[in-house]
Amino acid sequence: MFLTPQQVSKHLSLALSTTYFYCETGQLPAVRVGKHWRVPSDKLQRWLEKRMNGKKEGR
């Protein structure tokens, strides 16, 4: 399943402009479909897990 940037923004509590910036700079696992960005939900889940595992406990 693919998510729109709007859905990702809501899910991650990010500004829509930040989500687009992350898509454009490759910080999110996003793909272009025509002129639209889409984020595969499975890759987003792995991206979130990777970011959570990289954070130090107690900070």
C-alpha positions, 0 to 999 in steps of 0.5 A: 500500500502507498501513502500520500504525503498528506497521510504521512504528515498526519501519521508522523505529526509533521508539517506537509512542507517538511514531508515534501522536503524529506521526499525530495531529499531522499530522507523518506523512502518515497517514489515519484508516480508521475508528478505525485509522491508516494511512500510505500507503507512497509518501507515507511514502517522500516524507516520508523523502526530504524530511526527509533532504534538509532535513538539513545535511551534516556534522552 
